[in-house]
């Protein structure tokens, strides 16, 4: 599984998936939420674990 790191504190973030399909990542240490905004190419690369 691909882990997303918080850009502020570099800790692992928790993935939250909503019913409409979009995902947000929340850092429990910083209490910040980041919405995933990927292009089609970004989604393909994410699945291939390049980015």
N, C-alpha and C positions, 0 to 999 in steps of 0.2 A: 504494500500500500504506500502510496506517495504521501509524504508528510509535508505540510506547508508550514514554513517558519514565519513567525511574526517579524515584520521589518523593524520594529522598535526594540524588542527585547530578545529576539532570536530564539524564543521558545516555540514549541509545537503548538499549533492552533487546532481547534475543534471544528470539524465540518458540520454545517447544518444545512440539510436539504429540504426545501419547501415543496408543497404539493404541485406548484406550477412548474417545477423543474429547476429553478435557479438555486444556486448554492451561495452560502455565506460562510466565512471563516471567522471564528471568534477566538481571541486570545484571552484566556482566563487571568493571566497575569496583568495585562494592561487594560483589560475590560474594553477592548476595541473590537469592532466588527468590520470585516472587509468583505465586500461583495465581489464575487467572481465575475469579471467582465473579460471574457476571452473571445477572440475571433474564431472562425471556423478552423483556421490553421493552428491557433493556440490550443483548441480542444483536441485536435489530432495529435499535436506534439505532446500534450499532457497525457493522452492515452498511451503514447509510446514512451512516456517518462523521460522525454528529452528536456522539458522545462518543468 
